[in-house]
Amino acid sequence: MGVPAQDTPHRLAPDPALEYNVSPYVAKHSGEPIFWRSLEPESFELARTLGRPVLISSGYLSCYWCHRMAKDSFADPDLAEYVNTHFVPVVMDREVHVEEDRSLQDFMQETRGISGWPATVILTPEGYPVFGYAYTDPTSMRTSLAEFIEAWSRSPSVLSDSARADSERRRNDRSSRDMPVEGLRTLDLLLGFLEQTNAASDPEFGGFGSAAKFPFVPQMAALVELSALNPDPGVMTFIAATLDAMLDSAIVDPIEGGVFRYSETRSWDTPHFEQMLYSQALVGRLFLRASAVLASDRYRDAGFRVLDHMARSFRLENGWYASSLSSVSEDGIDGGYYLWTPEELREVLGPDWKEKVDDRLPGRAAILAAPASGANGVRSALLERRTSRERIRDDKPVLGWNGLVLSAMAYGAALDSRFVRYAEELARQAMLETRDLAAPVVAGDGGKEMSTLESYVQVAGGLIDWWQLSGDRDVLERVRDLLAESLSRFRENGRWMEARALLPEAGMARIAIADRQISSPSGEWYRLAAMLLAVDPGMADPLRRTVEEMEAVQSRLMREEAFYHATFILARLMRSMAERS
C-alpha cells in the first residue's frame, strides 16, 4: 500500500472506510480529528512505508473510560495534529480483535503494572510494543509522545531492535512457564483447584479476592457441579453466600436483573455499569443451575430475570444478540441509565418513595433503587419510567457470545417454556451462520477468515445444549464438524492458538488456555468432545486422538494455577467418572 494521494509528507488523511467498520466502536472514531485506521495488515504496511511508529488504541463501545478518552484526549486538536503528523494511528475493538487486545493487556500489565481499557500503545512499524497508556489527559500524552518521537528520530533502528528483543523475551518467558507435564492425576488437579479456591475465597463478602470483584463464573460453576456430585456443606454455604451477595448488591441491576461487568470494591457495591452479553449469559445460567443444586427459588427467579432481560434489551430484530449495553448514558454520565435522583423517585413513586426503595449505592448522590421488601408495584413503575430513557447499545453480534446465550436459553427452556422460542431461533441462526464451518468473530461479517478458537467452541457449546433439548441429529453433527474444523485452524503440535493474530506478540500457542471470566476455549473444546464421544463414539471418532492427547499431557500451569483451569479439571473429572461407571 502506497501513501494515499491526499497525504503530505507530514500528515495522513482520513480513512473513509472507517465509518463502515463492522464494529460500532471503531466506526464512531471516524469523525475524530485523529485520522484513525482499522487494524489491518495495510495499516502496518503504511507505517513501514512512511517509517512511522503506530499508535494503537484498543477499547469497546460500552466502556466508560473509552468514552472519556475519546472526548477528553482524542478530540483535542493539538494532540490530533501531532499524532497525524508523526504516527499511523490505529483503533480496534477489543471484542473483535480478542487476541491482539490480550497481547496489549499483557504488555501493559508487565511494563506498567496496569491493564484495562482503553489501552493505547506505541508500536514499531513491525508491530512490537514500546510504551503504553491507560486513560491520559491530552497535555500529558502530547508531551510523552513528543519525547518518544525525539528518541525515535535519532535512532529508530535501536528502538525497533530493543522492542523486538523485549517482545521475544516476554514470549520466551511465557512459553517456559507453559511446560508439558505427563502423569498428572485428575484427583491431584481437583485437590489443587479446591485448595486454591479456598485460599482465594472471601469469607466476608463472598466471591474471590480482596479487591475488585468479578463473578468468576467458571470457578463458581465448577463448585456448583461438584456440589451436585458430592454435596459439601462448606462449599454450598460459600456458593449461597456469593450468589446472595451479588443479588443483594449493586453488581446486579435490581430492576431489570442485568449483570454489570464487575465491582471496583470487595463488597460488590461500586459497579462498572457496562453490561456485557457474556456476563448475562454466564451468570444467568449459573443462577439457574445453582437453583437446582441448592434448591433455591430465589436463584431460579434471578436467572429467569437475566434471561428475560437479554430477550428484552439485547435481542436484535434479526434474532442475534447485541454485544453490550453502554455504561455511559446519552448525557455522558456513568451509569446514568440506571440511576435516579430523589426528585425522579418522588415523581414516580410518590412522597413516601423512601419507604418503597432501598439504595444499593449508599453514600452517593445518585440512587440505584431496589424495591424494598413488601413494596408492591415498585419494580414495574421504575421499569416503565426507566425504559423511556435512551440507552447506548453495541449492536455488533459476537458469534461466540451468542453461543453462550443459546446455552443459557436452552437451559432456561428446559425449566420454562417461554424461553423455547428464543433458544430455537438462536439455534437456527447459528446453524445457518456455520453451514460452511466458518465461525467469524462477528455473525454476518463477510471477513470470515478472522475467527477465534473461542468463537468455534462457544457456538458449538450452545448448539450441543440445544441438541440436548431438541434431539436434532443434524445439530449434533454440526457440533462435531465445528470441533474438527477448529482443530485444523487452531491446534498445532499439541498446542492451541486462540487466533491467527496480526500483532507479532499475539497468537501464542499454549498447551492449555486458562479460564478467564469466560471459560477456557481449550477446556471447553475438551468438554464438548468428551460429551460427543460419550453420546456417539463412532460419530465423534475424529476428535478422539486430541482428547487422549489432552488427557495424557497437561501444562505445568494446570497444576500450579489450578484455579484458572476449572473448566478442564471439571470436564476431566466427569469423563473419568463416566469411564469408571
C-alpha positions as CSV (number, residue, x, y, z in Angstrom):
1,M,0.0,0.0,0.0
2,G,1.5,3.3,-1.0
3,V,0.9,6.6,0.6
4,P,-2.6,7.9,-0.2
5,A,-2.7,10.7,-2.7
6,Q,-4.2,13.1,-0.2
7,D,-1.3,12.6,2.2
8,T,1.6,15.1,2.6
9,P,5.0,14.1,4.0
10,H,3.8,15.3,7.4
11,R,0.2,14.4,7.7
12,L,-2.2,11.5,7.0
13,A,-5.7,11.8,5.5
14,P,-8.9,10.4,7.0
15,D,-9.8,6.8,6.1
16,P,-13.3,6.9,4.6
17,A,-13.8,3.2,5.2
18,L,-13.6,3.5,8.9
19,E,-17.3,4.5,9.3
20,Y,-18.4,1.3,7.7
21,N,-16.3,-0.9,10.1
22,V,-18.1,-4.0,11.5
23,S,-17.5,-2.5,15.0
24,P,-19.7,0.4,16.0
25,Y,-16.9,1.4,18.4
26,V,-14.4,1.7,15.6
27,A,-16.9,3.4,13.3
28,K,-17.6,6.0,15.9
29,H,-13.9,7.1,15.8
30,S,-14.3,8.1,12.1
31,G,-15.4,11.6,12.9
32,E,-12.5,12.4,15.3
33,P,-9.6,14.7,14.4
34,I,-7.2,11.8,14.7
35,F,-7.1,10.1,11.4
36,W,-7.6,6.6,12.7
37,R,-7.2,3.4,10.6
38,S,-8.6,0.0,11.4
39,L,-6.4,-2.9,12.5
40,E,-5.4,-4.5,9.1
41,P,-2.1,-5.5,7.5
42,E,-2.4,-2.4,5.3
43,S,-2.1,-0.1,8.3
44,F,1.3,-1.6,9.2
45,E,2.4,-1.5,5.5
46,L,1.6,2.2,5.5
47,A,3.7,2.6,8.8
48,R,6.7,0.9,7.2
49,T,6.3,2.9,4.0
50,L,6.3,6.2,6.0
51,G,8.8,5.0,8.6
52,R,6.5,5.9,11.4
53,P,5.6,4.1,14.6
54,V,2.0,3.0,15.1
55,L,-0.2,4.4,17.9
56,I,-2.9,1.7,18.5
57,S,-5.8,2.1,20.9
58,S,-8.0,-0.8,22.0
59,G,-11.4,-0.3,23.6
60,Y,-15.1,-1.1,23.2
61,L,-18.3,0.8,22.9
62,S,-19.8,0.2,26.4
63,C,-16.6,1.2,28.3
64,Y,-16.8,4.5,30.3
65,W,-13.2,5.3,30.2
66,C,-13.1,4.7,26.5
67,H,-15.7,7.4,26.1
68,R,-13.8,9.7,28.3
69,M,-10.5,9.2,26.4
70,A,-12.2,9.9,23.1
71,K,-13.9,13.0,24.5
72,D,-11.1,14.4,26.5
73,S,-7.9,13.4,24.6
74,F,-8.5,12.1,21.1
75,A,-10.8,15.0,20.3
76,D,-8.1,17.5,21.3
77,P,-6.9,19.3,18.1
78,D,-3.3,19.8,19.2
79,L,-2.9,16.1,20.2
80,A,-4.6,15.0,17.0
81,E,-2.3,17.2,14.8
82,Y,0.7,15.7,16.5
83,V,-0.5,12.1,16.1
84,N,-1.4,12.6,12.5
85,T,2.0,14.1,11.7
86,H,4.2,11.5,13.5
87,F,2.3,8.3,13.8
88,V,0.0,5.9,11.9
89,P,-3.0,5.8,14.4
90,V,-5.0,2.5,14.6
91,V,-8.1,2.0,16.6
92,M,-9.5,-1.5,17.3
93,D,-12.4,-3.1,19.1
94,R,-11.2,-5.5,21.8
95,E,-14.3,-7.6,21.3
96,V,-13.4,-8.2,17.7
97,H,-9.6,-8.5,17.9
98,V,-9.6,-10.5,21.1
99,E,-6.1,-12.0,20.9
100,E,-4.4,-8.7,19.8
101,D,-6.1,-6.9,22.7
102,R,-4.9,-9.7,25.1
103,S,-1.3,-9.1,24.0
104,L,-1.6,-5.4,24.6
105,Q,-3.1,-6.0,28.0
106,D,-0.3,-8.4,28.9
107,F,2.2,-5.8,27.8
108,M,0.6,-3.1,29.8
109,Q,0.4,-5.3,32.9
110,E,4.1,-6.3,32.6
111,T,5.5,-2.9,31.8
112,R,3.1,-0.5,33.7
113,G,1.5,-2.7,36.3
114,I,-1.9,-1.8,35.0
115,S,-4.3,-3.1,32.4
116,G,-7.8,-2.3,31.2
117,W,-9.4,-0.1,28.6
118,P,-8.7,1.9,26.7
119,A,-5.2,0.6,26.2
120,T,-3.2,2.9,23.9
121,V,0.2,1.6,22.9
122,I,3.1,2.8,20.8
123,L,4.2,0.1,18.4
124,T,7.1,-0.1,16.0
125,P,6.1,-0.3,12.3
126,E,6.6,-4.1,12.6
127,G,4.1,-4.2,15.5
128,Y,6.3,-4.6,18.6
129,P,5.1,-2.6,21.6
130,V,7.3,0.1,23.1
131,F,5.2,2.0,25.6
132,G,1.5,2.1,26.7
133,Y,-1.0,4.5,28.2
134,A,-4.2,4.0,30.2
135,Y,-6.5,7.0,30.4
136,T,-4.3,10.0,29.8
137,D,-5.1,13.7,29.5
138,P,-4.2,15.3,26.2
139,T,-1.4,17.6,27.5
140,S,0.4,14.7,29.3
141,M,0.0,12.4,26.3
142,R,1.2,15.1,23.8
143,T,4.4,15.6,26.0
144,S,5.0,11.9,26.3
145,L,4.6,11.2,22.6
146,A,6.9,14.1,21.7
147,E,9.6,12.6,24.0
148,F,9.2,9.3,22.2
149,I,9.4,10.8,18.7
150,E,12.5,12.7,19.6
151,A,14.2,9.4,20.6
152,W,12.7,7.7,17.5
153,S,14.0,10.4,15.1
154,R,17.5,9.9,16.5
155,S,17.7,6.1,16.4
156,P,14.6,4.2,15.0
157,S,16.6,1.0,14.4
158,V,17.9,0.9,18.0
159,L,14.3,1.4,19.4
160,S,12.9,-1.2,17.0
161,D,15.6,-3.8,17.8
162,S,15.1,-3.2,21.5
163,A,11.3,-3.6,21.2
164,R,11.7,-6.8,19.2
165,A,14.2,-8.2,21.7
166,D,11.9,-7.4,24.7
167,S,8.9,-8.9,22.9
168,E,10.8,-12.2,22.2
169,R,11.9,-12.3,25.8
170,R,8.3,-12.0,27.0
171,R,7.2,-14.7,24.7
172,N,10.0,-17.0,25.8
173,D,9.2,-16.3,29.4
174,R,5.6,-17.2,28.9
175,S,6.4,-20.3,26.9
176,S,8.9,-21.5,29.5
177,R,6.2,-21.5,32.2
178,D,3.8,-23.5,29.9
179,M,5.8,-26.7,30.0
180,P,4.3,-30.1,29.3
181,V,3.7,-32.5,32.2
182,E,2.7,-36.1,32.0
183,G,1.0,-38.3,34.5
184,L,-0.9,-35.6,36.4
185,R,-3.8,-37.4,38.1
186,T,-7.3,-35.9,37.9
187,L,-7.7,-36.2,41.7
188,D,-4.5,-34.1,42.2
189,L,-5.7,-31.4,39.8
190,L,-9.1,-31.4,41.6
191,L,-7.5,-31.1,45.0
192,G,-5.3,-28.3,43.8
193,F,-8.4,-26.5,42.4
194,L,-10.2,-26.8,45.7
195,E,-7.2,-25.7,47.8
196,Q,-6.7,-22.6,45.6
197,T,-10.4,-21.7,45.5
198,N,-10.5,-21.9,49.3
199,A,-7.4,-19.7,49.6
200,A,-8.9,-17.1,47.2
201,S,-12.4,-17.1,48.7
202,D,-13.7,-14.1,50.6
203,P,-15.5,-15.3,53.7
204,E,-17.0,-11.9,54.5
205,F,-18.4,-10.8,51.2
206,G,-18.4,-14.0,49.1
207,G,-16.7,-14.4,45.7
208,F,-12.9,-14.4,45.2
209,G,-10.2,-11.9,46.0
210,S,-10.0,-9.0,48.4
211,A,-10.2,-6.1,45.9
212,A,-12.2,-5.7,42.7
213,K,-15.0,-8.4,42.5
214,F,-15.7,-10.3,39.3
215,P,-18.2,-13.1,39.1
216,F,-15.6,-15.7,38.2
217,V,-18.3,-17.9,36.6
218,P,-16.0,-20.8,35.5
219,Q,-14.9,-21.4,39.1
220,M,-18.3,-20.8,40.6
221,A,-19.9,-23.2,38.0
222,A,-17.3,-25.8,38.8
223,L,-18.2,-25.6,42.5
224,V,-21.9,-25.9,41.8
225,E,-21.3,-29.0,39.7
226,L,-19.0,-30.5,42.3
227,S,-21.7,-29.9,44.9
228,A,-24.2,-31.7,42.7
229,L,-21.9,-34.7,42.6
230,N,-20.9,-34.7,46.3
231,P,-22.7,-32.1,48.5
232,D,-20.3,-30.4,50.8
233,P,-21.9,-28.1,53.4
234,G,-19.0,-25.7,53.5
235,V,-18.8,-25.3,49.7
236,M,-22.6,-25.0,49.3
237,T,-22.6,-22.3,52.0
238,F,-19.9,-20.4,50.1
239,I,-21.9,-20.7,46.9
240,A,-25.0,-19.4,48.5
241,A,-23.1,-16.5,50.3
242,T,-21.6,-15.4,47.0
243,L,-24.8,-15.5,45.0
244,D,-26.8,-13.8,47.7
245,A,-24.1,-11.1,48.0
246,M,-24.4,-10.5,44.3
247,L,-28.2,-10.3,44.3
248,D,-28.2,-8.0,47.4
249,S,-25.5,-5.7,46.0
250,A,-25.0,-3.2,43.1
251,I,-23.5,-5.7,40.7
252,V,-27.0,-7.0,39.7
253,D,-29.4,-4.4,38.4
254,P,-32.3,-4.7,40.9
255,I,-34.9,-3.5,38.4
256,E,-34.2,-5.4,35.1
257,G,-32.0,-8.1,36.5
258,G,-29.0,-7.4,34.3
259,V,-25.4,-8.1,35.5
260,F,-22.8,-5.4,35.5
261,R,-19.3,-6.5,34.4
262,Y,-17.6,-6.2,37.8
263,S,-17.4,-4.1,41.0
264,E,-14.4,-2.0,41.9
265,T,-14.7,-2.9,45.6
266,R,-14.6,-6.1,47.6
267,S,-18.2,-5.6,48.8
268,W,-19.7,-5.6,45.3
269,D,-21.0,-2.0,45.8
270,T,-19.2,0.0,43.1
271,P,-20.2,-1.4,39.8
272,H,-18.7,-0.7,36.4
273,F,-22.0,-0.1,34.7
274,E,-21.4,-1.7,31.4
275,Q,-23.4,-4.9,30.7
276,M,-21.6,-7.4,28.6
277,L,-23.6,-10.1,26.7
278,Y,-21.3,-12.8,28.0
279,S,-21.9,-11.7,31.6
280,Q,-25.7,-12.1,31.2
281,A,-25.5,-15.5,29.6
282,L,-23.0,-17.0,32.0
283,V,-24.3,-15.5,35.2
284,G,-27.9,-16.2,34.2
285,R,-27.2,-19.9,33.6
286,L,-25.1,-20.0,36.8
287,F,-28.2,-18.8,38.8
288,L,-30.4,-21.4,37.2
289,R,-28.0,-24.3,37.7
290,A,-27.4,-23.2,41.3
291,S,-31.2,-23.0,41.9
292,A,-31.4,-26.8,41.1
293,V,-28.4,-27.8,43.1
294,L,-29.2,-25.7,46.1
295,A,-33.0,-25.9,45.8
296,S,-33.4,-22.1,45.8
297,D,-36.4,-20.4,44.2
298,R,-34.5,-17.1,44.6
299,Y,-31.7,-18.2,42.2
300,R,-34.2,-19.5,39.7
301,D,-36.2,-16.3,39.7
302,A,-32.9,-14.3,39.3
303,G,-31.8,-16.5,36.4
304,F,-35.1,-16.1,34.7
305,R,-34.9,-12.3,35.1
306,V,-31.5,-12.3,33.5
307,L,-32.8,-14.3,30.5
308,D,-35.8,-12.1,30.2
309,H,-33.5,-9.1,30.3
310,M,-31.4,-10.5,27.4
311,A,-34.5,-11.1,25.3
312,R,-35.8,-7.6,26.0
313,S,-32.7,-5.5,26.0
314,F,-30.0,-7.4,23.9
315,R,-32.0,-9.2,21.3
316,L,-31.8,-7.6,17.8
317,E,-34.5,-7.6,15.2
318,N,-32.7,-10.3,13.2
319,G,-32.6,-12.7,16.1
320,W,-29.0,-12.2,17.1
321,Y,-28.0,-10.6,20.4
322,A,-26.0,-7.3,20.8
323,S,-22.6,-7.5,22.4
324,S,-23.1,-4.9,25.2
325,L,-25.1,-2.1,26.8
326,S,-23.0,1.0,27.4
327,S,-22.1,2.2,30.9
328,V,-22.5,5.8,29.6
329,S,-25.9,7.4,29.1
330,E,-26.6,9.8,26.3
331,D,-25.7,12.8,28.6
332,G,-22.3,11.2,29.3
333,I,-23.0,10.1,32.9
334,D,-21.5,6.8,34.0
335,G,-24.5,4.6,34.9
336,G,-26.9,7.4,34.0
337,Y,-29.5,5.0,32.6
338,Y,-29.7,3.0,35.9
339,L,-29.5,5.8,38.4
340,W,-32.2,8.1,40.0
341,T,-32.4,11.5,41.7
342,P,-34.6,11.9,44.7
343,E,-36.8,14.1,42.7
344,E,-37.3,11.5,40.0
345,L,-38.2,8.8,42.6
346,R,-40.7,11.2,44.2
347,E,-42.3,11.8,40.9
348,V,-42.6,8.1,40.0
349,L,-43.4,6.6,43.4
350,G,-44.9,9.5,45.4
351,P,-43.8,11.4,48.5
352,D,-43.2,8.2,50.5
353,W,-40.7,6.9,48.0
354,K,-38.0,6.4,50.7
355,E,-40.2,3.7,52.2
356,K,-40.5,1.9,48.9
357,V,-36.9,1.6,47.8
358,D,-33.5,0.6,49.1
359,D,-30.4,2.3,47.8
360,R,-27.8,-0.1,46.5
361,L,-25.2,2.8,46.3
362,P,-25.4,4.4,49.8
363,G,-23.4,7.5,50.3
364,R,-23.6,8.6,46.7
365,A,-25.7,11.4,45.3
366,A,-27.3,9.2,42.7
367,I,-29.5,6.3,43.7
368,L,-29.5,2.8,42.4
369,A,-33.0,2.0,43.6
370,A,-34.2,-1.6,44.5
371,P,-37.7,-2.4,45.5
372,A,-38.0,-2.5,49.3
373,S,-39.3,-5.7,50.9
374,G,-43.1,-5.7,50.7
375,A,-43.3,-2.7,48.4
376,N,-45.7,-3.7,45.6
377,G,-45.6,-2.3,42.1
378,V,-42.2,-0.5,42.5
379,R,-40.3,-2.6,40.0
380,S,-42.8,-2.2,37.2
381,A,-43.2,1.5,37.9
382,L,-39.5,2.2,37.8
383,L,-39.0,-0.1,34.8
384,E,-41.7,1.8,32.8
385,R,-40.1,5.1,33.5
386,R,-36.5,3.9,33.0
387,T,-37.1,2.3,29.6
388,S,-38.2,5.7,28.3
389,R,-34.6,6.8,28.7
390,E,-32.1,6.5,25.8
391,R,-29.6,3.7,26.2
392,I,-26.5,3.2,24.0
393,R,-26.2,-0.4,22.7
394,D,-23.4,-2.0,20.7
395,D,-25.4,-3.9,18.1
396,K,-22.5,-6.0,16.9
397,P,-23.4,-9.7,17.3
398,V,-20.4,-11.5,18.6
399,L,-21.0,-15.1,17.4
400,G,-19.3,-16.9,20.3
401,W,-21.2,-14.8,22.9
402,N,-24.4,-15.6,21.1
403,G,-23.4,-19.3,21.6
404,L,-23.3,-18.6,25.3
405,V,-26.8,-17.0,25.1
406,L,-28.0,-20.2,23.3
407,S,-26.7,-22.3,26.1
408,A,-28.4,-20.2,28.7
409,M,-31.7,-20.0,26.8
410,A,-31.7,-23.8,26.2
411,Y,-31.1,-24.4,29.9
412,G,-33.9,-21.9,30.7
413,A,-36.2,-23.5,28.1
414,A,-35.9,-26.9,29.9
415,L,-37.3,-25.1,33.0
416,D,-39.8,-22.7,31.5
417,S,-41.4,-23.0,28.0
418,R,-41.3,-19.2,27.5
419,F,-37.6,-19.5,26.6
420,V,-38.1,-22.2,23.9
421,R,-38.7,-19.8,21.1
422,Y,-35.6,-17.8,21.9
423,A,-33.4,-20.9,22.0
424,E,-34.9,-22.3,18.8
425,E,-34.5,-19.0,16.9
426,L,-30.9,-18.7,18.0
427,A,-30.0,-22.3,17.2
428,R,-31.4,-21.8,13.7
429,Q,-29.3,-18.7,13.3
430,A,-26.2,-20.5,14.5
431,M,-26.8,-23.4,12.1
432,L,-27.2,-21.0,9.2
433,E,-24.1,-19.0,10.1
434,T,-21.8,-22.0,10.4
435,R,-23.1,-24.0,7.5
436,D,-19.7,-23.7,5.7
437,L,-17.9,-24.4,9.0
438,A,-16.7,-20.8,9.4
439,A,-17.3,-19.2,12.7
440,P,-16.5,-15.5,12.3
441,V,-16.0,-13.3,15.3
442,V,-19.0,-11.2,14.3
443,A,-22.0,-13.0,13.0
444,G,-22.8,-12.0,9.4
445,D,-19.3,-10.5,8.9
446,G,-18.0,-11.1,5.4
447,G,-14.4,-11.3,6.7
448,K,-14.8,-14.9,7.8
449,E,-11.1,-15.5,7.7
450,M,-11.0,-13.6,11.0
451,S,-12.0,-16.1,13.7
452,T,-11.0,-17.4,17.1
453,L,-11.0,-20.8,18.8
454,E,-13.4,-19.2,21.3
455,S,-15.9,-18.4,18.6
456,Y,-15.9,-22.1,17.5
457,V,-16.2,-23.7,20.9
458,Q,-18.8,-21.2,22.2
459,V,-21.2,-21.7,19.3
460,A,-20.6,-25.4,19.4
461,G,-21.4,-25.4,23.2
462,G,-24.6,-23.5,22.5
463,L,-25.6,-26.0,19.8
464,I,-24.9,-29.0,22.0
465,D,-27.1,-27.6,24.7
466,W,-29.9,-27.1,22.2
467,W,-29.4,-30.6,20.9
468,Q,-30.0,-31.9,24.5
469,L,-33.4,-30.2,24.4
470,S,-34.3,-30.8,20.7
471,G,-32.7,-34.1,19.9
472,D,-31.8,-32.9,16.4
473,R,-29.1,-35.1,15.0
474,D,-28.1,-32.5,12.4
475,V,-27.2,-30.2,15.3
476,L,-25.0,-32.9,16.9
477,E,-23.2,-33.5,13.7
478,R,-22.6,-29.7,13.3
479,V,-21.0,-29.6,16.7
480,R,-18.7,-32.5,15.7
481,D,-17.8,-30.7,12.5
482,L,-17.1,-27.4,14.2
483,L,-14.8,-29.0,16.7
484,A,-13.0,-30.9,14.0
485,E,-12.6,-27.7,11.9
486,S,-11.3,-25.8,14.9
487,L,-8.5,-28.4,15.2
488,S,-7.3,-27.7,11.7
489,R,-7.3,-23.9,12.4
490,F,-6.1,-23.6,15.9
491,R,-4.1,-26.7,17.0
492,E,-0.6,-27.5,16.0
493,N,2.0,-29.9,17.6
494,G,-0.1,-30.5,20.7
495,R,-0.7,-26.8,21.4
496,W,-3.7,-24.4,21.0
497,M,-3.7,-21.0,19.4
498,E,-6.6,-18.7,20.3
499,A,-6.4,-16.8,16.9
500,R,-4.3,-16.1,13.9
501,A,-3.3,-12.7,15.2
502,L,-1.9,-9.6,13.3
503,L,0.5,-8.5,16.1
504,P,3.7,-10.5,16.5
505,E,3.4,-10.7,20.3
506,A,-0.2,-12.1,20.0
507,G,-1.3,-15.6,19.0
508,M,1.0,-17.6,21.2
509,A,0.5,-21.4,21.1
510,R,-0.3,-22.9,24.5
511,I,-0.8,-26.5,25.9
512,A,-3.8,-25.3,27.8
513,I,-5.5,-21.9,27.8
514,A,-6.6,-20.5,31.2
515,D,-10.1,-19.7,32.3
516,R,-10.7,-16.0,32.4
517,Q,-14.1,-14.5,33.1
518,I,-15.2,-16.8,30.2
519,S,-14.4,-20.5,30.2
520,S,-11.1,-21.6,28.6
521,P,-11.7,-22.4,24.9
522,S,-9.3,-25.3,25.1
523,G,-11.0,-26.6,28.2
524,E,-14.4,-26.2,26.6
525,W,-13.2,-28.0,23.5
526,Y,-12.2,-30.9,25.6
527,R,-15.6,-30.9,27.5
528,L,-17.6,-30.9,24.3
529,A,-15.5,-33.5,22.5
530,A,-15.8,-35.8,25.6
531,M,-19.6,-35.3,25.6
532,L,-19.7,-36.3,21.9
533,L,-17.6,-39.4,22.5
534,A,-19.9,-40.4,25.3
535,V,-23.0,-39.9,23.1
536,D,-21.8,-41.5,19.9
537,P,-18.2,-42.7,19.9
538,G,-18.3,-43.6,16.2
539,M,-19.5,-40.2,15.0
540,A,-17.0,-38.4,17.3
541,D,-14.1,-40.6,16.4
542,P,-12.2,-37.8,14.6
543,L,-11.9,-36.0,17.9
544,R,-10.7,-38.9,20.0
545,R,-7.0,-38.5,19.4
546,T,-6.9,-34.9,20.6
547,V,-9.0,-35.8,23.6
548,E,-6.5,-38.5,24.5
549,E,-3.6,-36.1,23.9
550,M,-5.1,-33.6,26.3
551,E,-5.6,-36.3,28.9
552,A,-2.0,-37.6,28.6
553,V,-0.2,-34.2,28.6
554,Q,-1.1,-31.1,30.6
555,S,0.7,-27.9,31.2
556,R,2.5,-27.5,34.5
557,L,0.4,-24.3,34.9
558,M,-2.6,-26.5,35.2
559,R,-1.2,-27.8,38.5
560,E,0.4,-24.5,39.7
561,E,-2.6,-22.4,38.8
562,A,-5.4,-24.9,39.0
563,F,-7.9,-22.1,40.0
564,Y,-7.7,-20.9,36.4
565,H,-8.2,-24.3,34.8
566,A,-11.6,-25.2,36.4
567,T,-13.2,-25.9,33.1
568,F,-10.8,-28.6,32.1
569,I,-10.4,-30.1,35.6
570,L,-14.2,-30.5,36.0
571,A,-14.6,-31.9,32.5
572,R,-11.7,-34.4,33.1
573,L,-13.3,-35.5,36.4
574,M,-16.7,-36.0,34.7
575,R,-15.1,-38.1,31.9
576,S,-13.1,-40.2,34.5
577,M,-16.3,-40.9,36.4
578,A,-18.1,-41.9,33.3
579,E,-15.3,-44.2,32.2
580,R,-15.4,-46.0,35.6
581,S,-19.2,-46.4,35.6
